[in-house]
Amino acid sequence: MNNKNEDKSNIKLKFTEFLTKAKNFFTKKHKGISTWIFFAAAAVVIIILLIIFLPRNNQNTITIQTEAQAVKVSAFSPTGSDVVLNYAGTIQPETTQNVSYTGISELTNIYVNEGDKVSTGQIVATVDTSNAQTALSNAESALVAAQASQERAELNCNRAQNNLDTAKSYEAKENALTTAQKELDEAIAQRDALDPSDPQYAQAQQNVEEKQKAKDEAQSAYDEIRYQKETMDRIAENNGFTDAVSYYEYELKTANTTLEEANSALNSAQSNYEEAQDNLEKCNIRSELDGYVITVLLNEGETCTPINPIMVIGSGSTVVTVGISQTDIKEIAIGQTCDIILNGNTLNGSVKSIGQIPDTSSRTYEVQVTLPDLSEGYFIGELATVKIHIGERTGIWLPINIIMNDGEDYVFVVEDEHAVKKYIKITDISNDMVLVSGLDEGGYVVIEGMKNLKSGNLVKVIE
């Protein structure tokens, strides 16, 4: 800045000296020359000085483009491109088991350590069995009592059924005797209505004899059970019933109700006994997965409850867990292919599951991506890059490295051999390409030489 001021001072000094000399020149040697000639000559001198000094000493304030700026361009037009979402994720077990005891008891033994491999059904810990043994003993006693009650109820029901069958048979025999007597009386009346000389008399007499025989047989059968029926009728009468059949129908109904209740009690006792057996077996804590012990949470001697896991076991099969933003989750679907970058290797995967509820802190949705087995030495908790292919998008795709920003994203396009700034909006990203809006259907975009361009600059396209 000081050098510029000194240059300006020198120019003014030289200019002043020049004017003085010119004045002296015209005054001394050309006194006869008119005043206007003097001033005309001075004006010419001033113009010459401006031409000589001003352009060189004001280079920073006057800019004149004398030639086109060389740039490289690339044609653009709507094309289709596979859109890839890039996320970071971690390797996690596909499923986990919180190993807990269903009751409340003391943890007596732990048989595994963190990192140990376990298999389905393997006993990994045990708890004290005292409470479970007592519960099983009580359940067994209740079951024995319920079985005895059910057996008694079943016997009473069978006896009531037999009594009802006997009462009905007595009633049937009594009815048979009454019917046989009636038929005999009718046969005798028909016979007595005929004259002995009547040809039909012999037939009527034979009918009487047959009915008499039937009546005698019915009488004999009734006589055999008459005293028993009379006893059953008295029992029925003593219990407020008019006949034995009605009484024993009531008795059977009552016995059936008692049997149903006894069967229900037996089923309940059987269920309680089986549950007690199961609870005793559950004192042996088993793994439900083929996998690895992720962490052990309790120590031997501590109290186990359903809400205090003893340990956590993870499955041998693993996934990459990724948190997807609320915007991108709408683009994710089960089965979409993925590239998993892990330790420099690219593995093939696919979307296995999509969480429906966002994380309360990050507001992202958990997506699980399948991962090949860990035979190559990948470990739980490792970081991985996941590229999710969500399908083709058609539009203007540009290299991401040509996008510039002055508060908004823009590029330079070439129109009539001039650079034109175009503001754009990025709508999708696929690797090193971006899908943009804000450009016409086709044209040429500057891909090299754009950093020193200004809108309106003359450009020359080079190969």
Backbone torsions as a table, in degrees:
resi	resn	phi	psi	omega
1	MET	NA	-42.1	179.3
2	ASN	-63.0	-38.8	179.4
3	ASN	-63.5	-39.3	179.9
4	LYS	-64.8	-42.7	-179.7
5	ASN	-64.2	-40.3	178.6
6	GLU	-64.0	-39.1	178.1
7	ASP	-61.6	-44.0	-179.8
8	LYS	-63.1	-40.2	-179.9
9	SER	-63.4	-42.8	179.3
10	ASN	-62.6	-40.7	179.9
11	ILE	-62.3	-47.1	-179.8
12	LYS	-60.9	-40.2	-178.4
13	LEU	-64.8	-46.3	179.2
14	LYS	-62.3	-40.0	-178.9
15	PHE	-64.2	-42.0	180.0
16	THR	-64.4	-44.1	178.2
17	GLU	-60.4	-39.9	179.6
18	PHE	-62.5	-44.2	-179.9
19	LEU	-63.1	-39.9	-179.8
20	THR	-62.5	-47.1	179.2
21	LYS	-62.1	-40.5	-179.6
22	ALA	-65.2	-39.8	-179.9
23	LYS	-64.4	-44.4	179.3
24	ASN	-63.0	-37.6	-179.1
25	PHE	-61.3	-50.5	-177.8
26	PHE	-71.2	-28.7	-177.4
27	THR	-73.7	-43.8	-174.6
28	LYS	-80.4	-44.2	-171.0
29	LYS	-98.7	-15.6	-175.6
30	HIS	-137.1	56.8	-176.9
31	LYS	-67.2	-21.0	-178.0
32	GLY	-84.4	-6.4	-177.4
33	ILE	-78.1	141.9	-178.1
34	SER	-65.1	157.5	179.7
35	THR	-63.1	-35.6	-176.2
36	TRP	-66.5	-29.0	178.5
37	ILE	-68.1	-38.5	178.5
38	PHE	-58.7	-49.4	-178.3
39	PHE	-68.4	-32.7	176.8
40	ALA	-63.9	-43.6	178.4
41	ALA	-63.8	-39.8	177.9
42	ALA	-62.0	-39.9	179.8
43	ALA	-63.5	-40.8	179.0
44	VAL	-62.2	-43.2	178.8
45	VAL	-60.2	-44.1	-179.7
46	ILE	-59.7	-44.1	-179.9
47	ILE	-62.0	-42.2	179.6
48	ILE	-62.0	-42.1	179.0
49	LEU	-63.8	-40.6	178.3
50	LEU	-60.8	-41.7	-179.8
51	ILE	-65.0	-39.3	-175.8
52	ILE	-74.2	-46.7	-169.7
53	PHE	-94.0	-41.9	-170.3
54	LEU	-64.4	-48.3	-178.7
55	PRO	-57.8	-40.6	-176.5
56	ARG	-72.1	-33.7	-175.0
57	ASN	-95.1	5.5	178.5
58	ASN	-132.9	35.6	179.9
59	GLN	-59.6	-30.4	-175.4
60	ASN	-77.5	-13.2	-176.0
61	THR	-112.8	-13.8	-179.9
62	ILE	-122.7	120.6	-178.4
63	THR	-121.2	127.6	179.2
64	ILE	-130.2	118.9	-179.9
65	GLN	-80.7	117.8	-176.9
66	THR	-98.4	-14.7	179.0
67	GLU	-150.8	159.0	-178.0
68	ALA	-70.1	146.0	179.5
69	GLN	-88.2	131.3	-177.5
70	ALA	-76.5	130.5	177.5
71	VAL	-139.7	158.8	169.2
72	LYS	-106.4	143.2	-178.0
73	VAL	-129.1	164.9	175.2
74	SER	-137.9	136.8	178.7
75	ALA	-71.0	143.4	175.1
76	PHE	-129.7	146.8	176.5
77	SER	-163.5	163.3	-179.2
78	PRO	-58.9	127.6	176.2
79	THR	-138.8	165.2	177.1
80	GLY	-98.7	142.4	178.5
81	SER	-148.6	144.1	178.4
82	ASP	-71.4	124.6	-179.2
83	VAL	-90.1	132.6	-178.2
84	VAL	-123.1	129.2	174.0
85	LEU	-94.6	128.5	-178.5
86	ASN	-104.5	124.1	179.5
87	TYR	-139.8	156.5	171.9
88	ALA	-99.1	140.8	180.0
89	GLY	-141.2	177.6	178.4
90	THR	-127.7	148.5	177.1
91	ILE	-76.4	126.9	-179.3
92	GLN	-134.9	156.2	172.6
93	PRO	-61.6	145.7	178.7
94	GLU	-63.5	-39.5	175.9
95	THR	-137.7	155.6	176.5
96	THR	-131.4	155.7	176.4
97	GLN	-123.1	121.5	169.2
98	ASN	-83.2	104.7	-175.4
99	VAL	-78.5	114.0	-177.3
100	SER	-134.7	163.9	171.7
101	TYR	-99.4	138.5	-174.3
102	THR	-73.5	-18.6	-179.8
103	GLY	-114.9	-152.0	177.6
104	ILE	-122.5	119.7	-178.2
105	SER	-162.8	170.2	-179.7
106	GLU	-86.3	135.0	177.0
107	LEU	-75.2	117.2	-174.6
108	THR	-96.9	-37.6	-176.5
109	ASN	-144.0	141.8	169.6
110	ILE	-122.5	124.2	-172.2
111	TYR	-103.2	-0.6	-177.7
112	VAL	-132.3	163.2	176.1
113	ASN	-120.4	164.4	177.9
114	GLU	-59.4	134.1	-179.3
115	GLY	93.0	-13.0	-179.9
116	ASP	-67.9	144.3	174.9
117	LYS	-82.3	136.3	-179.9
118	VAL	-131.0	161.5	178.5
119	SER	-124.2	160.5	-178.8
120	THR	-59.5	130.3	179.4
121	GLY	89.8	-8.6	-179.4
122	GLN	-69.5	134.6	176.3
123	ILE	-75.6	120.7	-178.4
124	VAL	-107.8	-16.3	179.1
125	ALA	-164.3	163.5	174.3
126	THR	-135.5	154.5	175.7
127	VAL	-121.4	166.0	179.8
128	ASP	-61.2	134.5	-174.0
129	THR	-98.9	2.4	-173.3
130	SER	-57.1	-52.2	-178.1
131	ASN	-63.7	-39.8	-179.2
132	ALA	-67.2	-37.8	178.3
133	GLN	-65.0	-43.7	178.7
134	THR	-61.8	-44.8	179.5
135	ALA	-62.0	-38.7	179.1
136	LEU	-67.0	-40.7	179.3
137	SER	-62.9	-43.2	178.5
138	ASN	-64.7	-40.6	-179.7
139	ALA	-66.6	-35.4	179.0
140	GLU	-67.1	-40.9	178.6
141	SER	-63.7	-42.9	179.4
142	ALA	-63.9	-35.6	179.4
143	LEU	-67.5	-41.8	179.1
144	VAL	-62.0	-42.9	179.5
145	ALA	-65.0	-40.3	-179.7
146	ALA	-66.8	-37.3	177.6
147	GLN	-63.6	-42.0	179.0
148	ALA	-63.9	-43.9	179.6
149	SER	-63.1	-39.6	-179.5
150	GLN	-66.8	-38.6	179.2
151	GLU	-65.2	-41.7	178.3
152	ARG	-63.4	-43.5	-179.6
153	ALA	-63.6	-37.0	179.2
154	GLU	-68.1	-39.1	177.3
155	LEU	-64.1	-44.4	178.5
156	ASN	-61.3	-38.5	179.3
157	CYS	-65.7	-43.1	178.5
158	ASN	-64.4	-41.2	179.4
159	ARG	-64.0	-42.8	178.8
160	ALA	-62.5	-38.9	178.5
161	GLN	-64.9	-42.0	178.8
162	ASN	-64.0	-42.4	178.6
163	ASN	-60.9	-41.3	179.3
164	LEU	-65.3	-41.1	179.2
165	ASP	-63.1	-41.0	179.5
166	THR	-65.3	-44.6	179.7
167	ALA	-61.5	-40.7	178.8
168	LYS	-67.4	-34.5	178.5
169	SER	-69.3	-38.0	176.3
170	TYR	-62.3	-44.2	-179.2
171	GLU	-63.0	-38.6	179.6
172	ALA	-65.6	-40.4	179.7
173	LYS	-68.0	-37.7	177.1
174	GLU	-65.4	-41.5	177.5
175	ASN	-64.8	-37.0	178.7
176	ALA	-64.8	-40.2	178.2
177	LEU	-64.4	-43.6	179.9
178	THR	-61.8	-42.1	179.9
179	THR	-65.7	-44.3	-179.2
180	ALA	-61.8	-41.1	177.7
181	GLN	-62.6	-40.6	-179.5
182	LYS	-65.3	-44.1	180.0
183	GLU	-65.6	-37.0	178.0
184	LEU	-64.6	-43.4	179.6
185	ASP	-62.3	-39.6	179.5
186	GLU	-66.4	-39.8	-179.8
187	ALA	-65.7	-40.6	178.6
188	ILE	-64.5	-41.6	-179.8
189	ALA	-63.3	-41.2	179.1
190	GLN	-65.0	-40.2	179.3
191	ARG	-66.3	-45.7	-176.1
192	ASP	-68.3	-17.6	178.4
193	ALA	-78.4	-8.6	-178.0
194	LEU	-104.2	149.6	173.5
195	ASP	-76.6	140.8	-178.8
196	PRO	-57.4	-22.3	180.0
197	SER	-85.5	-7.2	-179.2
198	ASP	-69.0	134.7	-179.6
199	PRO	-57.5	-25.2	-177.1
200	GLN	-85.6	-7.0	-176.3
201	TYR	-63.7	-43.5	-178.5
202	ALA	-60.1	-40.5	179.3
203	GLN	-65.9	-40.2	179.5
204	ALA	-65.0	-37.7	179.3
205	GLN	-66.0	-39.0	178.1
206	GLN	-63.6	-38.4	179.3
207	ASN	-65.3	-39.0	177.9
208	VAL	-62.0	-42.9	-178.0
209	GLU	-63.3	-39.9	179.6
210	GLU	-66.4	-43.2	179.8
211	LYS	-66.5	-34.3	177.9
212	GLN	-63.8	-41.1	-179.9
213	LYS	-64.6	-43.0	179.7
214	ALA	-64.4	-38.3	179.2
215	LYS	-66.8	-40.0	179.6
216	ASP	-62.9	-39.7	178.9
217	GLU	-66.5	-41.5	178.5
218	ALA	-66.1	-36.7	178.5
219	GLN	-65.1	-41.8	-179.3
220	SER	-63.3	-43.5	180.0
221	ALA	-64.5	-40.1	-179.2
222	TYR	-68.7	-39.8	-179.1
223	ASP	-60.0	-32.2	-179.2
224	GLU	-65.9	-31.7	-174.1
225	ILE	-113.6	1.3	-173.5
226	ARG	-58.8	-45.9	-177.7
227	TYR	-67.4	-37.0	176.8
228	GLN	-65.6	-41.7	179.2
229	LYS	-64.3	-41.2	179.0
230	GLU	-62.1	-37.4	177.6
231	THR	-64.3	-44.2	-179.6
232	MET	-66.1	-36.8	178.2
233	ASP	-65.1	-39.6	178.2
234	ARG	-64.8	-41.1	177.2
235	ILE	-59.7	-44.8	179.9
236	ALA	-62.2	-43.1	-179.1
237	GLU	-64.9	-39.1	178.8
238	ASN	-64.4	-23.7	179.5
239	ASN	-99.9	12.3	173.6
240	GLY	88.2	17.1	179.9
241	PHE	-112.8	152.0	-176.7
242	THR	-84.3	-20.9	-179.2
243	ASP	-149.6	162.0	-174.9
244	ALA	-67.4	-36.2	-177.8
245	VAL	-62.1	-45.9	179.8
246	SER	-61.4	-41.8	-178.5
247	TYR	-64.7	-47.5	-176.6
248	TYR	-74.5	-21.2	169.4
249	GLU	-64.9	-43.9	176.7
250	TYR	-63.2	-43.3	-179.3
251	GLU	-61.8	-40.5	-179.9
252	LEU	-67.2	-40.2	178.6
253	LYS	-61.0	-44.2	178.9
254	THR	-64.2	-40.5	179.8
255	ALA	-65.6	-37.9	178.2
256	ASN	-65.1	-40.6	178.1
257	THR	-62.1	-44.3	178.9
258	THR	-62.7	-37.8	-180.0
259	LEU	-66.8	-40.8	178.2
260	GLU	-61.4	-43.3	178.2
261	GLU	-63.7	-40.5	179.7
262	ALA	-66.2	-39.3	178.0
263	ASN	-64.3	-41.2	178.6
264	SER	-63.6	-43.8	178.9
265	ALA	-64.3	-37.0	178.9
266	LEU	-66.5	-42.6	179.1
267	ASN	-62.1	-41.8	178.8
268	SER	-63.8	-43.4	179.2
269	ALA	-64.7	-37.7	178.6
270	GLN	-65.3	-42.0	178.7
271	SER	-64.1	-42.6	178.7
272	ASN	-63.8	-37.9	179.6
273	TYR	-66.6	-44.4	179.4
274	GLU	-64.8	-38.0	177.4
275	GLU	-64.7	-39.8	178.2
276	ALA	-65.1	-39.3	175.6
277	GLN	-61.8	-43.1	-179.7
278	ASP	-63.8	-41.5	179.2
279	ASN	-64.2	-36.2	176.5
280	LEU	-66.1	-40.6	178.5
281	GLU	-65.7	-34.0	-179.2
282	LYS	-70.3	-8.5	172.7
283	CYS	-66.5	-19.3	169.1
284	ASN	-91.3	104.2	-176.0
285	ILE	-79.8	123.5	-174.7
286	ARG	-116.6	153.6	174.1
287	SER	-78.3	139.7	176.4
288	GLU	-100.4	4.4	-175.5
289	LEU	-134.0	155.4	163.0
290	ASP	-90.6	113.4	-175.8
291	GLY	-177.4	-139.8	-174.4
292	TYR	-135.5	150.4	174.4
293	VAL	-77.8	115.2	-179.5
294	ILE	-79.3	-48.0	-179.6
295	THR	-155.6	148.8	174.1
296	VAL	-108.1	124.3	-170.4
297	LEU	-102.3	-24.9	-178.6
298	LEU	-118.6	161.4	176.5
299	ASN	-111.2	157.4	176.6
300	GLU	-58.3	136.2	-179.0
301	GLY	97.8	-16.1	178.0
302	GLU	-81.4	163.2	-176.4
303	THR	-87.9	131.5	177.8
304	CYS	-96.2	138.6	172.8
305	THR	-138.6	165.0	179.5
306	PRO	-60.5	-25.4	-176.3
307	ILE	-97.5	1.5	177.6
308	ASN	-117.5	94.8	-179.2
309	PRO	-61.2	144.6	176.4
310	ILE	-78.6	-40.4	-179.6
311	MET	-159.7	171.4	175.9
312	VAL	-122.5	129.0	179.5
313	ILE	-115.8	133.6	177.3
314	GLY	-107.9	148.1	-179.3
315	SER	-69.7	156.5	176.5
316	GLY	-69.0	-31.3	175.9
317	SER	-74.7	139.1	-174.1
318	THR	-125.7	163.8	176.0
319	VAL	-138.5	165.0	169.8
320	VAL	-100.6	122.1	-179.5
321	THR	-95.8	127.1	-175.7
322	VAL	-126.8	139.2	174.0
323	GLY	-95.3	114.2	-175.8
324	ILE	-100.2	138.9	-178.5
325	SER	-68.4	161.9	-179.6
326	GLN	-63.2	-29.1	178.5
327	THR	-73.2	-46.1	-174.6
328	ASP	-79.1	-22.8	-175.7
329	ILE	-60.4	-26.2	179.3
330	LYS	-69.1	-18.8	-178.9
331	GLU	-92.2	-7.7	-174.0
332	ILE	-90.7	140.0	176.6
333	ALA	-140.9	150.6	177.4
334	ILE	-58.2	133.8	176.0
335	GLY	94.6	-9.0	178.7
336	GLN	-61.0	138.3	-178.0
337	THR	-74.5	151.0	-177.7
338	CYS	-139.8	149.1	168.4
339	ASP	-105.5	128.8	-179.2
340	ILE	-112.0	115.6	179.6
341	ILE	-96.4	114.1	-174.3
342	LEU	-138.7	118.6	-179.4
343	ASN	53.5	38.0	178.1
344	GLY	82.6	-4.8	179.1
345	ASN	-101.6	146.2	177.0
346	THR	-105.0	121.0	-179.2
347	LEU	-113.5	152.6	177.9
348	ASN	-91.1	136.4	178.0
349	GLY	-146.4	-177.4	176.8
350	SER	-153.4	158.6	179.7
351	VAL	-70.1	121.1	-177.3
352	LYS	-96.9	-42.7	-178.3
353	SER	-148.4	154.9	-179.1
354	ILE	-130.0	120.1	178.1
355	GLY	-67.9	142.7	-178.3
356	GLN	-99.2	-10.7	-178.6
357	ILE	-122.4	128.3	-177.5
358	PRO	-73.7	156.0	173.8
359	ASP	-64.4	136.6	-173.9
360	THR	-65.8	-28.3	-177.6
361	SER	-93.9	-48.0	-176.4
362	SER	-88.6	-17.4	-177.4
363	ARG	61.2	26.7	175.0
364	THR	-104.9	159.2	-178.4
365	TYR	-103.4	133.0	-177.8
366	GLU	-77.7	125.3	175.8
367	VAL	-120.3	131.9	178.1
368	GLN	-103.4	132.1	179.8
369	VAL	-115.5	131.0	-178.7
370	THR	-62.4	148.8	-178.3
371	LEU	-136.7	134.3	175.6
372	PRO	-58.2	165.0	-176.3
373	ASP	-59.7	160.5	-172.4
374	LEU	-89.4	30.8	-177.4
375	SER	-65.9	-17.6	-178.4
376	GLU	-90.2	6.3	173.4
377	GLY	92.7	26.8	173.7
378	TYR	-86.3	149.4	-171.1
379	PHE	-125.5	155.3	176.7
380	ILE	-57.8	133.3	178.4
381	GLY	93.8	-10.0	178.7
382	GLU	-65.6	149.3	177.4
383	LEU	-86.6	145.5	178.7
384	ALA	-143.4	150.6	172.8
385	THR	-96.0	130.2	-178.3
386	VAL	-116.4	124.4	175.8
387	LYS	-109.8	111.5	-176.2
388	ILE	-99.4	119.7	179.7
389	HIS	-84.6	113.2	-175.1
390	ILE	-103.2	4.3	175.5
391	GLY	116.0	174.0	-176.2
392	GLU	-83.2	140.5	173.5
393	ARG	-124.9	134.7	-178.6
394	THR	-104.4	135.8	179.4
395	GLY	163.6	-161.4	178.9
396	ILE	-86.0	113.6	179.0
397	TRP	-105.9	127.7	-179.1
398	LEU	-127.5	153.3	174.4
399	PRO	-64.0	138.0	-175.6
400	ILE	-67.6	-24.9	-175.2
401	ASN	-77.8	-6.1	178.1
402	ILE	-97.0	-2.8	-179.5
403	ILE	-79.3	127.4	177.2
404	MET	-114.6	168.5	-173.7
405	ASN	-146.2	130.5	173.6
406	ASP	-123.4	32.0	-169.6
407	GLY	112.6	-24.8	172.8
408	GLU	-137.0	152.8	178.7
409	ASP	-73.8	139.6	177.4
410	TYR	-152.6	164.9	173.1
411	VAL	-136.8	167.5	172.3
412	PHE	-105.0	133.2	172.6
413	VAL	-116.6	159.4	-179.2
414	VAL	-103.3	122.6	176.6
415	GLU	-133.4	121.3	179.4
416	ASP	53.1	45.1	176.2
417	GLU	64.7	20.7	177.1
418	HIS	-126.8	149.5	176.3
419	ALA	-80.8	133.1	179.2
420	VAL	-127.0	125.7	178.7
421	LYS	-77.5	130.4	178.5
422	LYS	-124.4	120.9	175.4
423	TYR	-79.3	139.5	-175.1
424	ILE	-132.0	169.8	174.4
425	LYS	-130.4	127.4	178.5
426	ILE	-81.9	125.8	-178.0
427	THR	-111.4	-23.3	177.8
428	ASP	-153.6	157.4	178.9
429	ILE	-129.5	134.6	175.9
430	SER	-136.6	103.7	-176.0
431	ASN	55.4	-115.9	-178.1
432	ASP	-101.0	16.5	178.6
433	MET	-117.4	149.0	178.1
434	VAL	-127.6	142.8	174.5
435	LEU	-90.2	125.6	-173.6
436	VAL	-125.0	157.2	170.2
437	SER	-121.1	157.4	-179.7
438	GLY	113.2	-4.2	177.3
439	LEU	-110.2	157.6	176.4
440	ASP	-69.7	178.9	-175.4
441	GLU	-66.2	-24.1	-178.9
442	GLY	-161.2	163.5	179.2
443	GLY	158.4	-160.3	-179.5
444	TYR	-126.4	130.6	179.7
445	VAL	-112.0	140.7	-179.4
446	VAL	-74.2	127.2	-179.2
447	ILE	-114.3	-14.4	174.0
448	GLU	-143.0	141.4	178.9
449	GLY	88.3	11.3	-175.7
450	MET	-84.2	-15.5	-173.0
451	LYS	-68.0	-28.6	-179.5
452	ASN	-102.0	8.1	-178.6
453	LEU	-80.4	151.2	167.4
454	LYS	-125.0	149.9	179.5
455	SER	-59.3	127.5	-179.2
456	GLY	101.9	-11.1	178.8
457	ASN	-61.5	141.8	171.9
458	LEU	-72.1	133.0	-178.2
459	VAL	-126.8	153.3	174.1
460	LYS	-121.8	121.5	-176.8
461	VAL	-81.1	126.9	177.1
462	ILE	-115.7	158.5	-179.8
463	GLU	-76.0	NA	NA
